[in-house]
């Protein structure tokens, strides 16, 4: 009986011990899993901190305009109400006027103009981006005091490869006061893109030259057919030479002329002497016959 109680007690002790060890192992596993999870979270936070965020373009998520600022613009070559025709592949200029309407006697109400930027978007869907223009930054910033105004010039150029179609041109000025940032889109209009030929179009001139060559060739062959049909013969000029007449300008032949003239005179004198001698012989012969 005592042995049975001893065995039951031993089994109870063994059961309690095994349960304790199992519980301790499970708790240890849970602690290790928590430690691993904390380590993973810390690693992820470090990676997020170390990885730089992509730069955001200033025209994305812009601040609103200030109610104390009025902007105007002048686009050279255009007047209010005109269709805005903008040339591609050319430097275009626009003048923006900036007016600070705050009280002139108040302090801390100056506006500081930081930059001007712009973009070209689809005329049918403004969210469709076509081109961002160069940002004109002011360093140091241009300060416009309360009650004052200032003008700025902004130059932009549309890529020559852009489709010549209706588009949306948007230009924005960035500024701030002592407390917050502002932006005002001073130009946001539909424009028509075109390409200037500068008064010289090589393709058109080449077409004209080819057309003239074709017309000239066709006219030449047509004139040949007309001549054959009408029996027209072309007269060839015959060159006639005169052996007796010499050149009228002897400036280049002075030496040859003197030589040939003296030779001719010698020959002529010899001929005259021969004739005189022949006549004298004939007279002498005739006189001899009469004397006999």
GIHUKA-V673456 format. One record per pair of residues at least 24 apart in sequence whose ideal C-beta (glycine too) atoms are under 8 Angstrom apart, sorted by sequence separation. I is the first residue (numbers start at 1). J is the second residue. D is the distance in whole Angstrom. If there is no record, write none. Layout:
BEGIN
i:I j:J d:D
i:I j:J d:D
END
This chain:
BEGIN
i:72 j:96 d:7
i:73 j:97 d:7
i:114 j:138 d:6
i:133 j:157 d:8
i:166 j:190 d:6
i:167 j:191 d:6
i:71 j:96 d:6
i:72 j:97 d:4
i:113 j:138 d:6
i:166 j:191 d:8
i:167 j:192 d:8
i:71 j:97 d:6
i:166 j:192 d:6
i:167 j:193 d:6
i:71 j:98 d:6
i:72 j:99 d:8
i:114 j:141 d:5
i:131 j:158 d:7
i:165 j:192 d:8
i:166 j:193 d:8
i:71 j:99 d:7
i:113 j:141 d:6
i:131 j:159 d:6
i:165 j:193 d:6
i:69 j:98 d:7
i:70 j:99 d:4
i:112 j:141 d:4
i:113 j:142 d:4
i:164 j:193 d:5
i:69 j:99 d:7
i:112 j:142 d:7
i:113 j:143 d:8
i:163 j:193 d:7
i:164 j:194 d:6
i:69 j:100 d:6
i:70 j:101 d:6
i:112 j:143 d:5
i:113 j:144 d:6
i:131 j:162 d:7
i:144 j:175 d:8
i:162 j:193 d:6
i:164 j:195 d:6
i:68 j:100 d:7
i:69 j:101 d:7
i:111 j:143 d:7
i:112 j:144 d:8
i:130 j:162 d:6
i:68 j:101 d:5
i:110 j:143 d:5
i:111 j:144 d:5
i:68 j:102 d:5
i:110 j:144 d:7
i:110 j:145 d:5
i:158 j:193 d:7
i:160 j:195 d:7
i:110 j:146 d:6
i:116 j:152 d:6
i:118 j:154 d:7
i:109 j:146 d:4
i:113 j:150 d:7
i:130 j:167 d:6
i:116 j:154 d:5
i:118 j:156 d:6
i:120 j:158 d:6
i:113 j:152 d:7
i:106 j:146 d:6
i:68 j:109 d:8
i:104 j:145 d:7
i:105 j:146 d:8
i:69 j:111 d:6
i:104 j:146 d:5
i:120 j:162 d:7
i:123 j:165 d:7
i:124 j:166 d:8
i:126 j:168 d:6
i:68 j:111 d:8
i:103 j:146 d:6
i:104 j:147 d:3
i:123 j:166 d:4
i:100 j:144 d:5
i:102 j:146 d:4
i:103 j:147 d:7
i:104 j:148 d:8
i:123 j:167 d:5
i:126 j:170 d:8
i:66 j:111 d:7
i:99 j:144 d:8
i:100 j:145 d:7
i:102 j:147 d:7
i:122 j:167 d:7
i:123 j:168 d:5
i:98 j:144 d:6
i:100 j:146 d:6
i:101 j:147 d:8
i:121 j:167 d:7
i:122 j:168 d:7
i:100 j:147 d:7
i:120 j:167 d:5
i:121 j:168 d:4
i:100 j:148 d:6
i:120 j:168 d:7
i:99 j:148 d:8
i:100 j:149 d:7
i:120 j:169 d:6
i:121 j:170 d:7
i:99 j:149 d:4
i:120 j:170 d:8
i:98 j:149 d:6
i:118 j:169 d:7
i:119 j:170 d:5
i:97 j:149 d:6
i:98 j:150 d:5
i:118 j:170 d:6
i:97 j:150 d:8
i:98 j:151 d:7
i:118 j:171 d:4
i:97 j:151 d:5
i:98 j:152 d:7
i:117 j:171 d:8
i:118 j:172 d:6
i:96 j:151 d:7
i:116 j:171 d:7
i:117 j:172 d:6
i:95 j:151 d:6
i:96 j:152 d:5
i:116 j:172 d:7
i:58 j:115 d:7
i:95 j:152 d:7
i:96 j:153 d:8
i:116 j:173 d:5
i:117 j:174 d:7
i:59 j:117 d:6
i:95 j:153 d:6
i:96 j:154 d:6
i:115 j:173 d:8
i:116 j:174 d:7
i:58 j:117 d:6
i:94 j:153 d:7
i:95 j:154 d:8
i:115 j:174 d:5
i:59 j:119 d:6
i:93 j:153 d:6
i:94 j:154 d:5
i:113 j:173 d:6
i:114 j:174 d:5
i:93 j:154 d:7
i:113 j:174 d:7
i:114 j:175 d:6
i:93 j:155 d:5
i:94 j:156 d:8
i:113 j:175 d:5
i:114 j:176 d:6
i:92 j:155 d:7
i:112 j:175 d:6
i:91 j:155 d:6
i:92 j:156 d:6
i:111 j:175 d:5
i:112 j:176 d:5
i:91 j:156 d:8
i:92 j:157 d:7
i:111 j:176 d:7
i:112 j:177 d:7
i:91 j:157 d:5
i:92 j:158 d:7
i:111 j:177 d:6
i:90 j:157 d:7
i:110 j:177 d:7
i:123 j:190 d:6
i:89 j:157 d:7
i:90 j:158 d:8
i:109 j:177 d:7
i:110 j:178 d:8
i:89 j:158 d:7
i:108 j:177 d:7
i:118 j:187 d:8
i:88 j:158 d:4
i:89 j:159 d:7
i:108 j:178 d:5
i:87 j:158 d:8
i:88 j:159 d:7
i:89 j:160 d:3
i:111 j:182 d:8
i:86 j:158 d:6
i:88 j:160 d:5
i:59 j:132 d:7
i:88 j:162 d:5
i:57 j:132 d:7
i:96 j:171 d:7
i:98 j:173 d:7
i:88 j:164 d:7
i:58 j:135 d:7
i:94 j:171 d:7
i:96 j:173 d:6
i:98 j:175 d:8
i:86 j:169 d:7
i:84 j:169 d:7
i:96 j:186 d:5
i:96 j:187 d:8
i:94 j:187 d:7
i:73 j:171 d:8
i:71 j:173 d:6
i:84 j:189 d:6
i:86 j:191 d:5
i:88 j:193 d:5
i:69 j:175 d:7
i:84 j:190 d:7
i:85 j:191 d:7
i:86 j:192 d:7
i:87 j:193 d:8
i:88 j:194 d:7
i:89 j:195 d:7
i:90 j:196 d:6
i:84 j:191 d:4
i:85 j:192 d:5
i:86 j:193 d:6
i:87 j:194 d:6
i:88 j:195 d:6
i:84 j:192 d:7
i:85 j:193 d:8
i:86 j:194 d:8
i:87 j:195 d:7
i:66 j:175 d:7
i:83 j:192 d:6
i:85 j:194 d:6
i:87 j:196 d:5
i:62 j:172 d:7
i:66 j:177 d:7
i:75 j:187 d:8
i:59 j:172 d:7
i:69 j:182 d:7
i:71 j:184 d:5
i:73 j:186 d:5
i:72 j:186 d:7
i:73 j:187 d:5
i:69 j:184 d:6
i:71 j:186 d:4
i:58 j:174 d:7
i:66 j:182 d:4
i:63 j:180 d:7
i:65 j:182 d:6
i:63 j:181 d:5
i:64 j:182 d:7
i:65 j:183 d:7
i:66 j:184 d:7
i:63 j:182 d:5
i:64 j:183 d:7
i:65 j:184 d:4
i:63 j:183 d:5
i:65 j:185 d:8
i:62 j:183 d:4
END
